[in-house]
Structure formats: structure tokens, C-alpha cells
Amino acid sequence: MSAFASEPGLDDIRDAAGHDTEVDVAVHLHDGTIRLSILWTQKILLNAYAADQVAQALQRAAEQARRITTTRGPNRSTST
């Protein structure tokens, strides 16, 4: 089981050039790190609407990551 929680609102984001490329933003639920993945290639071309959605997902992930790291006590392990 992965400790990462993906942003569900990005399920429909695809490469603007019509390739099968996908993007994923996920937060590690234990240590608050954020993973930005571009699936099936090394780059993705986004239209303006999709770029806004990805940017908003990253902002939400950053807020969630801050909450995770703020509530984590100094002796809590971050290993998975």
C-alpha cells in the first residue's frame, strides 16, 4: 500500500498534443513530501486550463503537506 495520496481532480488531465501522457500530484501521508509525476513520458504539454488545474493541485498538496508536518511530533518516525 502506498503512503502517497493522489489528487483526484487530475484524472482527466492529458497531454494537449493528444499523447497518452498523464500528470499526478500526490502527498506522502507520513512525511508531507509532494510527488509530481508525469506518467508515460518525460514531458507533458498542457493547455492553459489544465496548467491551472495542476497549479491548484500543487497548492492544495502544499497546504496538506504543511498540515502533516505541523502536526507531526519531533519523535515521530517518517519511514514507510
All heavy atoms as a GROMACS GRO file, in nm:
protein
  610
    1MET      N    1   0.084  -0.118   0.000
    1MET     CA    2   0.000   0.000   0.000
    1MET      C    3   0.089   0.124   0.000
    1MET      O    4   0.184   0.135   0.076
    1MET     CB    5  -0.090  -0.002   0.123
    1MET     CG    6  -0.186   0.113   0.126
    1MET     SD    7  -0.314   0.085   0.247
    1MET     CE    8  -0.288   0.224   0.352
    2SER      N    9   0.057   0.217  -0.085
    2SER     CA   10   0.134   0.340  -0.098
    2SER      C   11   0.097   0.438   0.013
    2SER      O   12  -0.019   0.448   0.054
    2SER     CB   13   0.107   0.405  -0.233
    2SER     OG   14   0.172   0.530  -0.241
    3ALA      N   15   0.196   0.510   0.059
    3ALA     CA   16   0.172   0.615   0.158
    3ALA      C   17   0.137   0.747   0.090
    3ALA      O   18   0.114   0.846   0.156
    3ALA     CB   19   0.294   0.632   0.247
    4PHE      N   20   0.133   0.749  -0.043
    4PHE     CA   21   0.100   0.870  -0.118
    4PHE      C   22  -0.049   0.874  -0.149
    4PHE      O   23  -0.109   0.773  -0.187
    4PHE     CB   24   0.178   0.876  -0.250
    4PHE     CG   25   0.320   0.921  -0.235
    4PHE    CD1   26   0.421   0.829  -0.222
    4PHE    CD2   27   0.352   1.056  -0.232
    4PHE    CE1   28   0.553   0.869  -0.208
    4PHE    CE2   29   0.482   1.098  -0.217
    4PHE     CZ   30   0.582   1.004  -0.205
    5ALA      N   31  -0.110   0.992  -0.134
    5ALA     CA   32  -0.249   1.014  -0.169
    5ALA      C   33  -0.253   1.107  -0.290
    5ALA      O   34  -0.208   1.222  -0.282
    5ALA     CB   35  -0.324   1.075  -0.053
    6SER      N   36  -0.305   1.057  -0.401
    6SER     CA   37  -0.309   1.135  -0.524
    6SER      C   38  -0.426   1.232  -0.526
    6SER      O   39  -0.530   1.209  -0.464
    6SER     CB   40  -0.322   1.042  -0.645
    6SER     OG   41  -0.203   0.969  -0.663
    7GLU      N   42  -0.407   1.340  -0.599
    7GLU     CA   43  -0.510   1.441  -0.620
    7GLU      C   44  -0.613   1.384  -0.718
    7GLU      O   45  -0.581   1.358  -0.834
    7GLU     CB   46  -0.445   1.567  -0.677
    7GLU     CG   47  -0.541   1.672  -0.727
    7GLU     CD   48  -0.609   1.749  -0.615
    7GLU    OE1   49  -0.549   1.764  -0.508
    7GLU    OE2   50  -0.722   1.794  -0.636
    8PRO      N   51  -0.737   1.363  -0.674
    8PRO     CA   52  -0.837   1.302  -0.764
    8PRO      C   53  -0.881   1.394  -0.877
    8PRO      O   54  -0.926   1.347  -0.980
    8PRO     CB   55  -0.953   1.270  -0.671
    8PRO     CG   56  -0.938   1.362  -0.556
    8PRO     CD   57  -0.790   1.388  -0.542
    9GLY      N   58  -0.866   1.524  -0.864
    9GLY     CA   59  -0.914   1.617  -0.965
    9GLY      C   60  -0.832   1.622  -1.093
    9GLY      O   61  -0.868   1.691  -1.187
   10LEU      N   62  -0.723   1.547  -1.098
   10LEU     CA   63  -0.637   1.550  -1.216
   10LEU      C   64  -0.657   1.429  -1.307
   10LEU      O   65  -0.582   1.410  -1.402
   10LEU     CB   66  -0.490   1.558  -1.174
   10LEU     CG   67  -0.451   1.682  -1.095
   10LEU    CD1   68  -0.304   1.677  -1.056
   10LEU    CD2   69  -0.480   1.808  -1.175
   11ASP      N   70  -0.757   1.349  -1.282
   11ASP     CA   71  -0.779   1.227  -1.359
   11ASP      C   72  -0.797   1.252  -1.508
   11ASP      O   73  -0.763   1.166  -1.590
   11ASP     CB   74  -0.900   1.150  -1.305
   11ASP     CG   75  -0.874   1.091  -1.168
   11ASP    OD1   76  -0.757   1.077  -1.129
   11ASP    OD2   77  -0.973   1.059  -1.100
   12ASP      N   78  -0.851   1.366  -1.546
   12ASP     CA   79  -0.879   1.393  -1.686
   12ASP      C   80  -0.772   1.476  -1.755
   12ASP      O   81  -0.786   1.510  -1.873
   12ASP     CB   82  -1.014   1.465  -1.699
   12ASP     CG   83  -1.129   1.378  -1.654
   12ASP    OD1   84  -1.120   1.255  -1.668
   12ASP    OD2   85  -1.229   1.433  -1.603
   13ILE      N   86  -0.664   1.512  -1.684
   13ILE     CA   87  -0.559   1.593  -1.745
   13ILE      C   88  -0.476   1.505  -1.837
   13ILE      O   89  -0.421   1.403  -1.796
   13ILE     CB   90  -0.469   1.658  -1.638
   13ILE    CG1   91  -0.551   1.749  -1.547
   13ILE    CG2   92  -0.353   1.734  -1.703
   13ILE    CD1   93  -0.614   1.867  -1.617
   14ARG      N   94  -0.468   1.544  -1.963
   14ARG     CA   95  -0.391   1.471  -2.062
   14ARG      C   96  -0.308   1.570  -2.144
   14ARG      O   97  -0.336   1.688  -2.147
   14ARG     CB   98  -0.481   1.392  -2.157
   14ARG     CG   99  -0.563   1.282  -2.091
   14ARG     CD  100  -0.472   1.168  -2.045
   14ARG     NE  101  -0.547   1.055  -1.993
   14ARG     CZ  102  -0.588   1.041  -1.869
   14ARG    NH1  103  -0.566   1.136  -1.781
   14ARG    NH2  104  -0.653   0.935  -1.830
   15ASP      N  105  -0.210   1.520  -2.211
   15ASP     CA  106  -0.123   1.600  -2.295
   15ASP      C  107  -0.204   1.671  -2.403
   15ASP      O  108  -0.290   1.610  -2.467
   15ASP     CB  109  -0.018   1.508  -2.359
   15ASP     CG  110   0.086   1.582  -2.436
   15ASP    OD1  111   0.058   1.619  -2.552
   15ASP    OD2  112   0.194   1.604  -2.380
   16ALA      N  113  -0.179   1.800  -2.421
   16ALA     CA  114  -0.254   1.881  -2.518
   16ALA      C  115  -0.227   1.838  -2.662
   16ALA      O  116  -0.308   1.867  -2.750
   16ALA     CB  117  -0.220   2.029  -2.500
   17ALA      N  118  -0.117   1.770  -2.685
   17ALA     CA  119  -0.083   1.724  -2.820
   17ALA      C  120  -0.150   1.591  -2.854
   17ALA      O  121  -0.132   1.538  -2.963
   17ALA     CB  122   0.069   1.711  -2.835
   18GLY      N  123  -0.227   1.537  -2.760
   18GLY     CA  124  -0.300   1.414  -2.786
   18GLY      C  125  -0.225   1.286  -2.750
   18GLY      O  126  -0.273   1.178  -2.779
   19HIS      N  127  -0.111   1.299  -2.686
   19HIS     CA  128  -0.039   1.180  -2.642
   19HIS      C  129  -0.108   1.123  -2.518
   19HIS      O  130  -0.192   1.187  -2.458
   19HIS     CB  131   0.108   1.216  -2.611
   19HIS     CG  132   0.178   1.277  -2.727
   19HIS    ND1  133   0.220   1.408  -2.727
   19HIS    CD2  134   0.210   1.227  -2.849
   19HIS    CE1  135   0.277   1.436  -2.842
   19HIS    NE2  136   0.271   1.328  -2.919
   20ASP      N  137  -0.072   1.003  -2.479
   20ASP     CA  138  -0.136   0.939  -2.364
   20ASP      C  139  -0.072   0.980  -2.231
   20ASP      O  140  -0.088   0.912  -2.131
   20ASP     CB  141  -0.130   0.787  -2.378
   20ASP     CG  142  -0.225   0.737  -2.486
   20ASP    OD1  143  -0.326   0.805  -2.512
   20ASP    OD2  144  -0.197   0.631  -2.544
   21THR      N  145  -0.002   1.091  -2.227
   21THR     CA  146   0.067   1.137  -2.109
   21THR      C  147  -0.032   1.185  -2.003
   21THR      O  148  -0.132   1.249  -2.035
   21THR     CB  149   0.163   1.252  -2.145
   21THR    OG1  150   0.248   1.206  -2.248
   21THR    CG2  151   0.245   1.296  -2.028
   22GLU      N  152  -0.004   1.153  -1.878
   22GLU     CA  153  -0.087   1.195  -1.765
   22GLU      C  154   0.001   1.264  -1.662
   22GLU      O  155   0.122   1.248  -1.661
   22GLU     CB  156  -0.152   1.074  -1.698
   22GLU     CG  157  -0.240   0.992  -1.790
   22GLU     CD  158  -0.286   0.864  -1.723
   22GLU    OE1  159  -0.304   0.863  -1.600
   22GLU    OE2  160  -0.302   0.765  -1.795
   23VAL      N  161  -0.063   1.342  -1.575
   23VAL     CA  162   0.008   1.408  -1.467
   23VAL      C  163  -0.056   1.367  -1.334
   23VAL      O  164  -0.177   1.342  -1.328
   23VAL     CB  165   0.009   1.562  -1.485
   23VAL    CG1  166  -0.129   1.620  -1.474
   23VAL    CG2  167   0.103   1.628  -1.387
   24ASP      N  168   0.026   1.357  -1.230
   24ASP     CA  169  -0.024   1.318  -1.098
   24ASP      C  170   0.045   1.402  -0.992
   24ASP      O  171   0.167   1.422  -0.998
   24ASP     CB  172   0.004   1.170  -1.072
   24ASP     CG  173  -0.044   1.124  -0.936
   24ASP    OD1  174  -0.163   1.148  -0.904
   24ASP    OD2  175   0.035   1.065  -0.862
   25VAL      N  176  -0.033   1.454  -0.898
   25VAL     CA  177   0.020   1.524  -0.781
   25VAL      C  178  -0.027   1.444  -0.660
   25VAL      O  179  -0.146   1.414  -0.646
   25VAL     CB  180  -0.032   1.669  -0.773
   25VAL    CG1  181   0.010   1.736  -0.643
   25VAL    CG2  182   0.017   1.750  -0.893
   26ALA      N  183   0.068   1.408  -0.573
   26ALA     CA  184   0.034   1.326  -0.455
   26ALA      C  185   0.113   1.374  -0.334
   26ALA      O  186   0.225   1.423  -0.347
   26ALA     CB  187   0.064   1.180  -0.483
   27VAL      N  188   0.053   1.357  -0.218
   27VAL     CA  189   0.117   1.394  -0.091
   27VAL      C  190   0.148   1.266  -0.014
   27VAL      O  191   0.063   1.177  -0.003
   27VAL     CB  192   0.026   1.484  -0.006
   27VAL    CG1  193   0.088   1.515   0.129
   27VAL    CG2  194  -0.007   1.612  -0.080
   28HIS      N  195   0.271   1.257   0.039
   28HIS     CA  196   0.309   1.145   0.124
   28HIS      C  197   0.243   1.169   0.260
   28HIS      O  198   0.267   1.272   0.324
   28HIS     CB  199   0.461   1.138   0.138
   28HIS     CG  200   0.509   1.011   0.199
   28HIS    ND1  201   0.498   0.986   0.334
   28HIS    CD2  202   0.569   0.903   0.144
   28HIS    CE1  203   0.550   0.867   0.359
   28HIS    NE2  204   0.593   0.814   0.245
   29LEU      N  205   0.159   1.077   0.302
   29LEU     CA  206   0.078   1.098   0.422
   29LEU      C  207   0.156   1.091   0.552
   29LEU      O  208   0.105   1.130   0.656
   29LEU     CB  209  -0.037   0.996   0.424
   29LEU     CG  210  -0.134   1.007   0.305
   29LEU    CD1  211  -0.236   0.894   0.310
   29LEU    CD2  212  -0.201   1.142   0.301
   30HIS      N  213   0.279   1.041   0.548
   30HIS     CA  214   0.359   1.031   0.669
   30HIS      C  215   0.455   1.148   0.687
   30HIS      O  216   0.471   1.199   0.797
   30HIS     CB  217   0.436   0.900   0.674
   30HIS     CG  218   0.347   0.780   0.671
   30HIS    ND1  219   0.266   0.744   0.776
   30HIS    CD2  220   0.324   0.689   0.574
   30HIS    CE1  221   0.198   0.636   0.745
   30HIS    NE2  222   0.231   0.600   0.622
   31ASP      N  223   0.522   1.188   0.577
   31ASP     CA  224   0.623   1.294   0.594
   31ASP      C  225   0.590   1.424   0.522
   31ASP      O  226   0.663   1.520   0.532
   31ASP     CB  227   0.762   1.244   0.554
   31ASP     CG  228   0.775   1.214   0.406
   31ASP    OD1  229   0.687   1.252   0.326
   31ASP    OD2  230   0.876   1.151   0.369
   32GLY      N  231   0.478   1.429   0.449
   32GLY     CA  232   0.434   1.552   0.387
   32GLY      C  233   0.507   1.591   0.259
   32GLY      O  234   0.485   1.700   0.207
   33THR      N  235   0.592   1.503   0.204
   33THR     CA  236   0.656   1.538   0.078
   33THR      C  237   0.553   1.529  -0.035
   33THR      O  238   0.454   1.456  -0.027
   33THR     CB  239   0.775   1.444   0.047
   33THR    OG1  240   0.731   1.310   0.050
   33THR    CG2  241   0.888   1.466   0.145
   34ILE      N  242   0.578   1.606  -0.139
   34ILE     CA  243   0.485   1.613  -0.252
   34ILE      C  244   0.552   1.551  -0.374
   34ILE      O  245   0.667   1.583  -0.406
   34ILE     CB  246   0.446   1.760  -0.281
   34ILE    CG1  247   0.376   1.818  -0.158
   34ILE    CG2  248   0.357   1.768  -0.405
   34ILE    CD1  249   0.362   1.967  -0.162
   35ARG      N  250   0.479   1.463  -0.440
   35ARG     CA  251   0.530   1.398  -0.561
   35ARG      C  252   0.454   1.453  -0.682
   35ARG      O  253   0.332   1.450  -0.687
   35ARG     CB  254   0.508   1.246  -0.551
   35ARG     CG  255   0.554   1.170  -0.675
   35ARG     CD  256   0.520   1.023  -0.664
   35ARG     NE  257   0.374   1.007  -0.674
   35ARG     CZ  258   0.310   0.898  -0.635
   35ARG    NH1  259   0.374   0.798  -0.579
   35ARG    NH2  260   0.178   0.890  -0.649
   36LEU      N  261   0.529   1.505  -0.778
   36LEU     CA  262   0.472   1.547  -0.905
   36LEU      C  263   0.521   1.448  -1.010
   36LEU      O  264   0.642   1.439  -1.035
   36LEU     CB  265   0.517   1.690  -0.942
   36LEU     CG  266   0.480   1.739  -1.081
   36LEU    CD1  267   0.329   1.741  -1.103
   36LEU    CD2  268   0.539   1.877  -1.105
   37SER      N  269   0.430   1.372  -1.068
   37SER     CA  270   0.467   1.270  -1.165
   37SER      C  271   0.410   1.305  -1.302
   37SER      O  272   0.295   1.347  -1.314
   37SER     CB  273   0.412   1.133  -1.124
   37SER     OG  274   0.460   1.095  -0.999
   38ILE      N  275   0.491   1.287  -1.402
   38ILE     CA  276   0.445   1.295  -1.540
   38ILE      C  277   0.458   1.153  -1.594
   38ILE      O  278   0.567   1.102  -1.611
   38ILE     CB  279   0.528   1.395  -1.622
   38ILE    CG1  280   0.519   1.534  -1.558
   38ILE    CG2  281   0.479   1.399  -1.767
   38ILE    CD1  282   0.613   1.635  -1.617
   39LEU      N  283   0.343   1.089  -1.614
   39LEU     CA  284   0.340   0.948  -1.644
   39LEU      C  285   0.351   0.920  -1.794
   39LEU      O  286   0.292   0.990  -1.875
   39LEU     CB  287   0.211   0.887  -1.589
   39LEU     CG  288   0.184   0.919  -1.441
   39LEU    CD1  289   0.044   0.877  -1.402
   39LEU    CD2  290   0.287   0.852  -1.353
   40TRP      N  291   0.430   0.822  -1.827
   40TRP     CA  292   0.447   0.767  -1.961
   40TRP      C  293   0.541   0.847  -2.050
   40TRP      O  294   0.557   0.817  -2.166
   40TRP     CB  295   0.314   0.745  -2.033
   40TRP     CG  296   0.204   0.698  -1.945
   40TRP    CD1  297   0.084   0.760  -1.926
   40TRP    CD2  298   0.202   0.582  -1.860
   40TRP    NE1  299   0.008   0.690  -1.835
   40TRP    CE2  300   0.079   0.580  -1.793
   40TRP    CE3  301   0.294   0.481  -1.833
   40TRP    CZ2  302   0.044   0.481  -1.703
   40TRP    CZ3  303   0.258   0.382  -1.741
   40TRP    CH2  304   0.135   0.383  -1.680
   41THR      N  305   0.604   0.952  -1.998
   41THR     CA  306   0.700   1.030  -2.076
   41THR      C  307   0.778   1.120  -1.981
   41THR      O  308   0.756   1.119  -1.861
   41THR     CB  309   0.628   1.115  -2.182
   41THR    OG1  310   0.725   1.174  -2.269
   41THR    CG2  311   0.545   1.226  -2.121
   42GLN      N  312   0.867   1.201  -2.035
   42GLN     CA  313   0.945   1.294  -1.954
   42GLN      C  314   0.889   1.435  -1.957
   42GLN      O  315   0.935   1.522  -1.884
   42GLN     CB  316   1.090   1.296  -2.002
   42GLN     CG  317   1.161   1.166  -1.977
   42GLN     CD  318   1.306   1.171  -2.023
   42GLN    OE1  319   1.353   1.273  -2.072
   42GLN    NE2  320   1.375   1.061  -2.007
   43LYS      N  321   0.791   1.459  -2.042
   43LYS     CA  322   0.734   1.594  -2.050
   43LYS      C  323   0.586   1.582  -2.083
   43LYS      O  324   0.539   1.480  -2.132
   43LYS     CB  325   0.804   1.679  -2.156
   43LYS     CG  326   0.787   1.627  -2.296
   43LYS     CD  327   0.861   1.714  -2.395
   43LYS     CE  328   0.846   1.658  -2.536
   43LYS     NZ  329   0.916   1.740  -2.633
   44ILE      N  330   0.515   1.690  -2.057
   44ILE     CA  331   0.373   1.698  -2.091
   44ILE      C  332   0.343   1.839  -2.141
   44ILE      O  333   0.397   1.936  -2.089
   44ILE     CB  334   0.285   1.660  -1.970
   44ILE    CG1  335   0.137   1.650  -2.010
   44ILE    CG2  336   0.305   1.756  -1.855
   44ILE    CD1  337   0.049   1.588  -1.903
   45LEU      N  338   0.262   1.848  -2.242
   45LEU     CA  339   0.217   1.977  -2.294
   45LEU      C  340   0.076   2.001  -2.241
   45LEU      O  341  -0.013   1.920  -2.262
   45LEU     CB  342   0.215   1.975  -2.447
   45LEU     CG  343   0.349   1.942  -2.514
   45LEU    CD1  344   0.329   1.926  -2.665
   45LEU    CD2  345   0.451   2.049  -2.484
   46LEU      N  346   0.058   2.112  -2.170
   46LEU     CA  347  -0.070   2.143  -2.109
   46LEU      C  348  -0.131   2.267  -2.170
   46LEU      O  349  -0.061   2.364  -2.199
   46LEU     CB  350  -0.054   2.167  -1.958
   46LEU     CG  351   0.002   2.052  -1.875
   46LEU    CD1  352   0.029   2.100  -1.733
   46LEU    CD2  353  -0.093   1.935  -1.876
   47ASN      N  354  -0.263   2.266  -2.189
   47ASN     CA  355  -0.329   2.390  -2.227
   47ASN      C  356  -0.344   2.474  -2.101
   47ASN      O  357  -0.314   2.429  -1.990
   47ASN     CB  358  -0.464   2.361  -2.297
   47ASN     CG  359  -0.563   2.289  -2.208
   47ASN    OD1  360  -0.568   2.310  -2.087
   47ASN    ND2  361  -0.642   2.201  -2.267
   48ALA      N  362  -0.388   2.596  -2.115
   48ALA     CA  363  -0.394   2.689  -2.002
   48ALA      C  364  -0.486   2.638  -1.892
   48ALA      O  365  -0.454   2.649  -1.773
   48ALA     CB  366  -0.439   2.827  -2.049
   49TYR      N  367  -0.599   2.580  -1.927
   49TYR     CA  368  -0.694   2.528  -1.829
   49TYR      C  369  -0.630   2.415  -1.747
   49TYR      O  370  -0.639   2.412  -1.625
   49TYR     CB  371  -0.821   2.480  -1.899
   49TYR     CG  372  -0.920   2.417  -1.806
   49TYR    CD1  373  -0.998   2.494  -1.720
   49TYR    CD2  374  -0.936   2.278  -1.803
   49TYR    CE1  375  -1.089   2.436  -1.634
   49TYR    CE2  376  -1.027   2.219  -1.716
   49TYR     CZ  377  -1.103   2.299  -1.633
   49TYR     OH  378  -1.192   2.241  -1.546
   50ALA      N  379  -0.565   2.322  -1.816
   50ALA     CA  380  -0.501   2.209  -1.748
   50ALA      C  381  -0.386   2.256  -1.660
   50ALA      O  382  -0.367   2.206  -1.549
   50ALA     CB  383  -0.452   2.106  -1.850
   51ALA      N  384  -0.310   2.354  -1.707
   51ALA     CA  385  -0.200   2.408  -1.627
   51ALA      C  386  -0.252   2.472  -1.499
   51ALA      O  387  -0.193   2.456  -1.392
   51ALA     CB  388  -0.120   2.509  -1.709
   52ASP      N  389  -0.364   2.542  -1.508
   52ASP     CA  390  -0.426   2.598  -1.388
   52ASP      C  391  -0.467   2.488  -1.290
   52ASP      O  392  -0.449   2.501  -1.170
   52ASP     CB  393  -0.550   2.681  -1.424
   52ASP     CG  394  -0.516   2.821  -1.471
   52ASP    OD1  395  -0.405   2.870  -1.442
   52ASP    OD2  396  -0.603   2.882  -1.537
   53GLN      N  397  -0.523   2.379  -1.342
   53GLN     CA  398  -0.565   2.268  -1.256
   53GLN      C  399  -0.446   2.206  -1.185
   53GLN      O  400  -0.453   2.174  -1.066
   53GLN     CB  401  -0.639   2.163  -1.336
   53GLN     CG  402  -0.780   2.203  -1.373
   53GLN     CD  403  -0.852   2.088  -1.438
   53GLN    OE1  404  -0.820   2.050  -1.550
   53GLN    NE2  405  -0.948   2.032  -1.368
   54VAL      N  406  -0.336   2.188  -1.256
   54VAL     CA  407  -0.215   2.130  -1.196
   54VAL      C  408  -0.160   2.225  -1.090
   54VAL      O  409  -0.123   2.183  -0.980
   54VAL     CB  410  -0.110   2.096  -1.303
   54VAL    CG1  411   0.022   2.054  -1.240
   54VAL    CG2  412  -0.162   1.987  -1.396
   55ALA      N  413  -0.156   2.354  -1.121
   55ALA     CA  414  -0.106   2.452  -1.025
   55ALA      C  415  -0.192   2.453  -0.898
   55ALA      O  416  -0.138   2.458  -0.786
   55ALA     CB  417  -0.103   2.591  -1.089
   56GLN      N  418  -0.322   2.448  -0.913
   56GLN     CA  419  -0.411   2.445  -0.798
   56GLN      C  420  -0.392   2.316  -0.717
   56GLN      O  421  -0.396   2.318  -0.594
   56GLN     CB  422  -0.555   2.462  -0.842
   56GLN     CG  423  -0.585   2.601  -0.894
   56GLN     CD  424  -0.721   2.611  -0.960
   56GLN    OE1  425  -0.803   2.520  -0.953
   56GLN    NE2  426  -0.745   2.722  -1.027
   57ALA      N  427  -0.371   2.205  -0.786
   57ALA     CA  428  -0.346   2.078  -0.716
   57ALA      C  429  -0.218   2.085  -0.636
   57ALA      O  430  -0.211   2.035  -0.522
   57ALA     CB  431  -0.341   1.963  -0.816
   58LEU      N  432  -0.114   2.147  -0.691
   58LEU     CA  433   0.012   2.162  -0.618
   58LEU      C  434  -0.007   2.252  -0.496
   58LEU      O  435   0.049   2.225  -0.389
   58LEU     CB  436   0.120   2.219  -0.710
   58LEU     CG  437   0.182   2.119  -0.807
   58LEU    CD1  438   0.264   2.191  -0.914
   58LEU    CD2  439   0.269   2.020  -0.730
   59GLN      N  440  -0.087   2.356  -0.508
   59GLN     CA  441  -0.114   2.444  -0.394
   59GLN      C  442  -0.190   2.369  -0.285
   59GLN      O  443  -0.159   2.384  -0.166
   59GLN     CB  444  -0.190   2.568  -0.438
   59GLN     CG  445  -0.104   2.662  -0.519
   59GLN     CD  446  -0.181   2.782  -0.570
   59GLN    OE1  447  -0.299   2.772  -0.603
   59GLN    NE2  448  -0.114   2.895  -0.578
   60ARG      N  449  -0.288   2.288  -0.323
   60ARG     CA  450  -0.362   2.209  -0.224
   60ARG      C  451  -0.268   2.108  -0.158
   60ARG      O  452  -0.275   2.086  -0.036
   60ARG     CB  453  -0.480   2.137  -0.289
   60ARG     CG  454  -0.597   2.228  -0.321
   60ARG     CD  455  -0.719   2.150  -0.366
   60ARG     NE  456  -0.699   2.076  -0.489
   60ARG     CZ  457  -0.720   2.124  -0.611
   60ARG    NH1  458  -0.761   2.248  -0.626
   60ARG    NH2  459  -0.701   2.048  -0.717
   61ALA      N  460  -0.181   2.046  -0.236
   61ALA     CA  461  -0.085   1.950  -0.181
   61ALA      C  462   0.009   2.018  -0.083
   61ALA      O  463   0.041   1.962   0.023
   61ALA     CB  464  -0.007   1.883  -0.294
   62ALA      N  465   0.052   2.138  -0.115
   62ALA     CA  466   0.141   2.212  -0.025
   62ALA      C  467   0.071   2.242   0.107
   62ALA      O  468   0.131   2.229   0.214
   62ALA     CB  469   0.189   2.341  -0.091
   63GLU      N  470  -0.055   2.280   0.102
   63GLU     CA  471  -0.132   2.305   0.225
   63GLU      C  472  -0.144   2.178   0.308
   63GLU      O  473  -0.125   2.180   0.429
   63GLU     CB  474  -0.271   2.359   0.191
   63GLU     CG  475  -0.273   2.506   0.161
   63GLU     CD  476  -0.226   2.589   0.279
   63GLU    OE1  477  -0.269   2.564   0.393
   63GLU    OE2  478  -0.145   2.679   0.257
   64GLN      N  479  -0.175   2.067   0.242
   64GLN     CA  480  -0.187   1.940   0.314
   64GLN      C  481  -0.053   1.900   0.373
   64GLN      O  482  -0.046   1.854   0.488
   64GLN     CB  483  -0.240   1.832   0.220
   64GLN     CG  484  -0.265   1.700   0.291
   64GLN     CD  485  -0.322   1.594   0.199
   64GLN    OE1  486  -0.338   1.616   0.080
   64GLN    NE2  487  -0.351   1.478   0.254
   65ALA      N  488   0.055   1.918   0.298
   65ALA     CA  489   0.189   1.884   0.346
   65ALA      C  490   0.225   1.968   0.469
   65ALA      O  491   0.283   1.917   0.565
   65ALA     CB  492   0.292   1.904   0.236
   66ARG      N  493   0.190   2.096   0.467
   66ARG     CA  494   0.216   2.181   0.582
   66ARG      C  495   0.140   2.133   0.706
   66ARG      O  496   0.193   2.132   0.817
   66ARG     CB  497   0.182   2.327   0.552
   66ARG     CG  498   0.290   2.399   0.473
   66ARG     CD  499   0.262   2.548   0.468
   66ARG     NE  500   0.167   2.584   0.365
   66ARG     CZ  501   0.195   2.596   0.236
   66ARG    NH1  502   0.316   2.573   0.193
   66ARG    NH2  503   0.103   2.631   0.151
   67ARG      N  504   0.015   2.090   0.686
   67ARG     CA  505  -0.063   2.039   0.799
   67ARG      C  506   0.000   1.911   0.854
   67ARG      O  507   0.007   1.892   0.976
   67ARG     CB  508  -0.208   2.011   0.756
   67ARG     CG  509  -0.292   2.136   0.742
   67ARG     CD  510  -0.440   2.104   0.729
   67ARG     NE  511  -0.472   2.015   0.617
   67ARG     CZ  512  -0.496   2.056   0.493
   67ARG    NH1  513  -0.491   2.184   0.463
   67ARG    NH2  514  -0.527   1.970   0.400
   68ILE      N  515   0.048   1.824   0.766
   68ILE     CA  516   0.110   1.699   0.809
   68ILE      C  517   0.236   1.727   0.888
   68ILE      O  518   0.257   1.671   0.996
   68ILE     CB  519   0.140   1.608   0.689
   68ILE    CG1  520   0.009   1.554   0.629
   68ILE    CG2  521   0.233   1.493   0.728
   68ILE    CD1  522   0.026   1.487   0.495
   69THR      N  523   0.321   1.815   0.837
   69THR     CA  524   0.448   1.840   0.905
   69THR      C  525   0.430   1.923   1.032
   69THR      O  526   0.508   1.911   1.123
   69THR     CB  527   0.549   1.910   0.811
   69THR    OG1  528   0.493   2.032   0.761
   69THR    CG2  529   0.586   1.819   0.695
   70THR      N  530   0.325   2.002   1.039
   70THR     CA  531   0.298   2.081   1.159
   70THR      C  532   0.247   1.992   1.272
   70THR      O  533   0.286   2.011   1.387
   70THR     CB  534   0.193   2.191   1.130
   70THR    OG1  535   0.245   2.277   1.030
   70THR    CG2  536   0.160   2.271   1.253
   71THR      N  537   0.163   1.895   1.240
   71THR     CA  538   0.105   1.809   1.344
   71THR      C  539   0.198   1.694   1.384
   71THR      O  540   0.178   1.634   1.488
   71THR     CB  541  -0.029   1.749   1.297
   71THR    OG1  542  -0.008   1.673   1.179
   71THR    CG2  543  -0.130   1.859   1.273
   72ARG      N  544   0.298   1.666   1.302
   72ARG     CA  545   0.391   1.557   1.334
   72ARG      C  546   0.479   1.599   1.450
   72ARG      O  547   0.544   1.704   1.446
   72ARG     CB  548   0.475   1.522   1.211
   72ARG     CG  549   0.560   1.399   1.231
   72ARG     CD  550   0.642   1.366   1.110
   72ARG     NE  551   0.746   1.464   1.093
   72ARG     CZ  552   0.786   1.515   0.978
   72ARG    NH1  553   0.731   1.475   0.867
   72ARG    NH2  554   0.882   1.603   0.972
   73GLY      N  555   0.486   1.518   1.552
   73GLY     CA  556   0.570   1.547   1.668
   73GLY      C  557   0.717   1.524   1.636
   73GLY      O  558   0.751   1.459   1.538
   74PRO      N  559   0.808   1.576   1.720
   74PRO     CA  560   0.951   1.563   1.695
   74PRO      C  561   1.004   1.421   1.702
   74PRO      O  562   1.105   1.389   1.642
   74PRO     CB  563   1.015   1.650   1.804
   74PRO     CG  564   0.911   1.659   1.910
   74PRO     CD  565   0.777   1.649   1.839
   75ASN      N  566   0.934   1.329   1.769
   75ASN     CA  567   0.982   1.192   1.783
   75ASN      C  568   0.913   1.095   1.689
   75ASN      O  569   0.937   0.975   1.694
   75ASN     CB  570   0.963   1.142   1.928
   75ASN     CG  571   1.047   1.223   2.023
   75ASN    OD1  572   1.156   1.265   1.990
   75ASN    ND2  573   0.994   1.247   2.142
   76ARG      N  574   0.825   1.143   1.604
   76ARG     CA  575   0.750   1.057   1.514
   76ARG      C  576   0.835   1.018   1.395
   76ARG      O  577   0.893   1.101   1.326
   76ARG     CB  578   0.625   1.130   1.467
   76ARG     CG  579   0.533   1.043   1.390
   76ARG     CD  580   0.402   1.113   1.370
   76ARG     NE  581   0.320   1.035   1.280
   76ARG     CZ  582   0.208   1.075   1.232
   76ARG    NH1  583   0.161   1.193   1.265
   76ARG    NH2  584   0.138   1.000   1.150
   77SER      N  585   0.839   0.891   1.366
   77SER     CA  586   0.919   0.838   1.254
   77SER      C  587   0.854   0.874   1.122
   77SER      O  588   0.731   0.876   1.110
   77SER     CB  589   0.931   0.687   1.266
   77SER     OG  590   0.991   0.634   1.151
   78THR      N  591   0.936   0.899   1.020
   78THR     CA  592   0.884   0.928   0.886
   78THR      C  593   0.910   0.814   0.790
   78THR      O  594   0.885   0.825   0.672
   78THR     CB  595   0.946   1.056   0.828
   78THR    OG1  596   1.088   1.038   0.824
   78THR    CG2  597   0.910   1.177   0.912
   79SER      N  598   0.961   0.702   0.837
   79SER     CA  599   0.990   0.590   0.748
   79SER      C  600   0.862   0.518   0.709
   79SER      O  601   0.765   0.519   0.782
   79SER     CB  602   1.087   0.492   0.814
   79SER     OG  603   1.025   0.438   0.929
   80THR      N  604   0.864   0.459   0.588
   80THR     CA  605   0.746   0.386   0.540
   80THR      C  606   0.780   0.242   0.519
   80THR      O  607   0.890   0.205   0.497
   80THR     CB  608   0.692   0.444   0.409
   80THR    OG1  609   0.796   0.443   0.312
   80THR    CG2  610   0.640   0.583   0.432
   0.00000   0.00000   0.00000
